[in-house]
């Protein structure tokens, strides 16, 4: 039943949203189609309710409190990848708030914050500018072709969300820097990646620049690369393998870590007491 509930949930919700957009836009739909669609939605809601109730009762029967039981139901019903994506969105929005109040996340007193956002700031601003230009151009085209207002609003909302996503991503890169303390080296990539390396497993750190990295977070042959604009400039050698959790949840072991910092030389300086 759990698999059926998941499949129904992620199939019916997009279909219902599409149906609502068509109705608001004034597209005529046959009555039998509307009745069938709403009947399916009602059945899916009933299935979800039954599934949630059974999972909740099972969790409570295992001795969990209400809050823990609800969290367990959420984790069982929603696939891990969807939960991670939702978590990224929340962290990005929080980062936007942190940027407004000029605060940084996870930088304790006495730690060395290693920014990595300066190299990509120009690129992010350029992308945001192009997205705004596209938003205006698409809206003007829809007005010229007399596209119904509800569809224009829907497209505008999606475009504005894209702009908000770009702003939040940039904010996350600024407010969530790498952090070096007496106990650990914390390597991050916005809200999407967070790795803590204990100082006792680090055998060496040195500055070494590369320009041909593929992707932002990549693992290959036991080497982790956390790049900015295809660049890394610090190499960290480890005494033993550590487990890395990639943005979408895959776990791998690495013995070497490469990452980018705006001022790589600061990595070689001990953290302030």
C-alpha positions in Angstrom: 0.0 0.0 0.0 2.9 2.4 0.8 4.3 2.1 -2.8 0.8 2.6 -4.3 0.3 5.6 -2.1 3.6 7.1 -3.2 2.9 6.5 -6.9 -0.6 7.9 -6.7 0.5 11.0 -4.8 3.2 12.0 -7.3 1.0 11.2 -10.3 -2.2 12.8 -9.3 -0.8 16.1 -7.9 0.8 17.3 -11.2 -2.3 16.2 -13.1 -4.6 18.1 -10.8 -2.5 21.2 -11.1 -2.6 21.0 -14.9 -6.4 20.6 -14.7 -6.7 23.6 -12.5 -4.6 25.7 -14.9 -6.8 24.7 -17.8 -10.0 25.5 -16.0 -8.8 28.9 -14.8 -7.6 29.7 -18.3 -11.1 29.1 -19.6 -10.4 25.9 -21.6 -13.6 24.0 -22.0 -13.5 20.4 -20.7 -16.1 17.8 -21.1 -18.1 17.1 -17.9 -17.3 13.4 -17.9 -13.6 14.3 -17.9 -14.0 16.6 -14.9 -16.1 14.1 -13.0 -13.6 11.3 -13.6 -10.7 13.5 -12.6 -12.2 14.6 -9.4 -13.3 11.1 -8.6 -9.7 9.9 -9.0 -8.5 12.7 -6.7 -11.0 11.8 -4.1 -9.9 8.1 -4.2 -6.2 9.2 -4.0 -6.9 11.4 -1.0 -8.8 8.5 0.7 -5.8 6.2 0.0 -3.4 8.7 1.4 -5.5 9.2 4.5 -5.7 5.4 5.2 -2.0 5.0 4.6 -1.0 7.9 6.9 -3.4 6.5 9.6 -1.9 3.0 9.4 1.7 4.3 9.5 0.9 6.6 12.4 -0.7 3.9 14.4 2.2 1.5 13.8 4.7 4.2 14.9 2.7 5.0 18.0 2.4 1.3 18.7 6.2 1.1 18.6 6.3 3.6 21.5 7.0 6.8 19.6 5.5 10.1 20.6 3.1 12.1 18.4 5.8 14.3 16.9 8.2 11.4 16.3 5.4 9.3 14.9 4.5 12.1 12.4 8.1 12.5 11.4 8.3 8.7 10.8 5.2 8.8 8.6 6.7 11.7 6.6 10.0 9.8 6.1 8.2 6.6 5.1 5.7 8.3 2.7 8.0 10.8 1.0 11.0 9.4 -0.9 14.4 10.4 0.4 15.3 12.3 -2.8 12.2 14.5 -2.5 12.9 15.1 1.2 16.4 16.2 0.4 15.3 18.6 -2.4 12.7 20.1 0.0 15.4 20.5 2.6 17.7 22.3 0.1 14.9 24.7 -0.7 14.3 25.5 2.9 18.0 26.0 3.6 18.4 28.3 0.6 15.5 30.5 1.7 17.0 30.7 5.2 20.3 31.7 3.7 18.6 34.5 1.9 17.4 35.8 5.3 20.9 35.4 6.7 22.3 37.4 3.9 19.8 40.2 4.6 20.8 40.4 8.3 24.5 39.9 7.4 25.0 36.7 9.3 26.8 33.4 8.4 25.8 29.9 9.2 28.0 27.5 11.1 31.0 29.8 11.7 31.8 29.6 15.5 33.8 32.1 17.4 37.6 31.7 16.7 37.1 29.8 13.4 38.5 30.7 10.1 35.8 31.2 7.4 36.9 30.4 3.9 34.7 32.1 1.3 34.3 30.6 -2.1 31.5 32.8 -3.6 33.6 35.7 -5.2 34.7 33.6 -8.2 31.1 32.9 -9.2 29.3 36.1 -8.1 29.6 37.7 -11.6 28.2 34.5 -13.2 25.3 34.3 -10.8 24.5 38.0 -11.4 24.7 37.6 -15.1 22.3 34.6 -15.0 19.9 36.5 -12.8 19.9 39.4 -15.2 19.2 37.1 -18.2 16.4 35.4 -16.2 14.8 38.8 -15.5 15.1 39.8 -19.2 13.5 36.5 -20.2 10.7 37.1 -17.8 9.9 40.5 -19.2 10.3 39.3 -22.8 8.0 36.2 -22.4 5.3 38.3 -20.7 5.4 40.9 -23.5 5.1 38.1 -26.1 2.1 36.6 -24.2 0.4 40.0 -24.1 1.0 40.4 -27.8 -0.5 37.0 -28.6 -3.5 37.6 -26.2 -2.6 34.7 -23.9 -5.2 34.3 -21.2 -4.3 36.1 -18.0 -4.3 33.0 -15.8 -1.7 31.3 -18.0 0.4 34.5 -17.9 0.2 34.6 -14.1 1.2 31.0 -13.9 4.2 31.5 -16.2 5.1 34.7 -14.3 5.1 32.9 -11.0 7.3 30.1 -12.3 9.8 32.7 -13.7 9.8 34.7 -10.4 10.5 31.5 -8.5 13.4 30.9 -10.8 14.8 34.3 -10.0 14.2 33.6 -6.3 16.0 30.3 -6.6 19.0 32.0 -8.2 19.1 34.7 -5.4 18.8 32.0 -2.7 21.6 29.9 -4.2 23.9 32.8 -4.3 23.0 33.7 -0.7 23.7 30.2 0.4 27.2 30.3 -1.1 27.9 33.5 0.7 26.4 32.7 4.1 27.7 29.0 4.2 31.5 29.3 3.7 34.0 26.6 4.3 35.1 26.6 8.0 38.4 25.7 9.5 38.7 25.2 13.3 41.1 23.4 15.7 38.9 20.3 15.5 37.7 20.1 11.9 37.7 21.3 8.3 34.1 21.8 7.1 33.7 21.9 3.3 30.4 23.2 1.9 28.7 24.0 -1.4 25.9 26.3 -0.6 23.0 24.3 1.0 23.7 21.3 -1.2 26.8 19.8 0.3 28.3 19.7 3.8 31.3 17.6 4.8 33.1 17.7 8.2 36.7 16.3 8.2 38.2 15.8 11.6 41.7 17.4 11.9 43.2 14.1 13.2 42.6 12.3 9.8 44.2 15.1 7.8 47.8 14.4 6.9 48.4 17.4 4.7 46.8 20.5 3.1 48.4 22.3 0.2 47.5 24.9 -2.4 47.3 23.4 -5.9 45.0 25.0 -8.6 43.1 23.0 -11.3 40.8 24.4 -13.9 39.2 21.3 -15.4 36.8 20.0 -12.7 33.5 18.6 -13.9 30.5 19.6 -11.9 30.3 21.2 -8.5 30.5 18.1 -6.3 32.1 15.0 -7.9 33.7 11.8 -6.7 36.0 9.8 -8.9 38.7 7.2 -8.0 38.5 8.0 -4.3 38.9 11.8 -4.8 36.2 14.3 -3.9 36.1 17.6 -5.8 34.0 20.5 -4.6 34.6 23.0 -7.4 33.6 26.6 -8.2 33.6 27.6 -11.9 35.3 24.3 -12.7 38.2 25.2 -10.4 39.7 23.8 -7.2 42.8 25.2 -5.5 43.3 23.3 -2.2 44.2 19.6 -1.8 43.5 17.8 1.4 45.1 14.3 1.9 43.6 12.0 4.5 45.2 9.3 6.6 42.1 7.0 6.2 39.0 6.9 4.0 36.0 9.0 5.1 32.4 8.6 3.9 31.0 11.4 1.8 27.3 12.0 1.3 26.6 13.5 -2.1 23.8 16.1 -2.6 21.2 13.5 -3.7 22.1 11.0 -0.9 24.7 8.7 -2.6 27.5 7.7 -0.2 31.1 7.1 -1.2 34.5 6.8 0.4 37.3 9.2 -0.4 40.9 9.6 0.7 41.6 12.9 -1.1 39.6 16.1 -1.1 39.9 19.0 -3.5 38.0 22.3 -3.0 38.0 25.9 -4.0 38.5 28.9 -1.6 38.8 32.6 -2.5 41.9 32.8 -0.4 43.5 29.3 -0.4 46.5 30.4 1.6 44.2 30.9 4.7 43.8 27.1 4.8 47.4 26.7 5.7 47.1 29.0 8.7 46.0 27.6 12.0 42.6 28.5 13.3 42.5 31.3 15.8 42.4 30.2 19.4 
